[in-house]
Amino acid sequence: MHYKPDAALNASGVPIAFASILGGTCTVIGTSTNIAVNAYLGKNGYATFGMFDFALIGFVMMVLGIAFMATIGVRLLPGKKEVNMVKELEQKHYFTEVLVKPNSVMVNQKVRDTLLSTSGFKILNIIRDKQNMMANGYSAIEANDILLLEGNIEDLLRLKQSLGLDIYSEALAPGDMITEDIKIVEIFVTPTNDFLGQTIREAQFKRRFGLLVMAINREGQTLSDKIGDTEIKIGDRLLIQGPAVNIEYRRKRGDFTVLQEYNFAAPKNKRNALLTFCFFAGALVLGTFEIIPLSIAFMLAAFLCVAFKCIKTEEAYQKIEWNLLVLIGGMTSFGIAMEKTGTATFLADHIISFFGGMGPIAVMAAFSLLTVFLTQPMSNAAAAMVVLPVALEAAETMQVNPITFALTVMLSASVSMITPFEPSCILVYGPGGYKFRDFVKTGSLVTLLLIVVILIMAPYLYPL
């Protein structure tokens, strides 16, 4: 997605994010969930989906989803306002701690007289000799005080040297973390983060990730505790710094979701972009018309990109989504284990006993809602792979088409848009100025609408 200054992103961000998600439901390679489910079906002897086998359902969902957002959904979102991306960053307030160095010009000054106060910062608390004190305009600042600030982080980075201040995390940083290759990024806390519910000190970012937490942004709340004692909650934005290689490694592993990087990428090579497009367009044609298997077609395209130096070999390895490959392999084994141990049969029998009397569509609806529910704490692909073996077993028990059930589970996982934790939603969450509830009230209605479409059209394409 390309952002232009002064674009009304808060009015169009969520519709664009939802449209990108729905576009992925049109092809078998549109989402990682589709790829994972198709791989599982093939591995276990079921018929697999072709490139455009369920494109009709995807197209209908995309049209209805866009129509809903254009008529009803847009009314549930914040009112249209002009959002300049640069101004958005400038106006974003963080809570952070700074150390007053002995040679600071602020020593012995009153809070109201400091340049920080006149530059728009709020000095909320003063931590002196391990005592946390509320600050007011007449509080005097002493050397080695730690100040809890609320304000713009970019202004602070610009002022701290002239004022004789250190961001507290920098003052405690070991020497090997102060290098030229330092990057500052903003990360978004999601339910999958294992440090959720811990304080910043308990999370031990420096020991575990080799990174430092500089500041925290929490919508609609003022902090009074030390940053290290602040409990991390869903929706928090943490400003962290550290070696670029550490940040990239942790991002790839899925340890956290990066919202904004405070650096600029080098311009892209147009020749490489054109060659890459041609290679993958060719792979799409070869795979779609079954001239060669789809997997081989895209593997060949990837090889050609490396051979023609469109991408460096080292960079190609870094771009591989190892998490997805491990997920597909692990969940395939998980599904086999569920079958061998009888777990899938046990769960399928219980679901059928509850909903079977209402017919196979009711059972499909139960699996669809279960899948959507599981996508909230889990990734979409993982949720689908947990439900899929049970759904297939239920279809076999009811003597109906298992592919219909597989398609229902797969698409239900892909259209779960209740929370802003999808990558495309995260991209617009911060810049669009949205709140968590904006996604819940809008995404819930869209998701329910699309589930109805799936339950009607899946049996139409693949009769029970």
Summary of the structure (lengths in Angstrom):
residues: 464
radius of gyration: 25.8
end to end distance: 39.6
largest distance: 81.8
contacts: 1499
relative contact order: 0.14
helix: 56%
strand: 13%
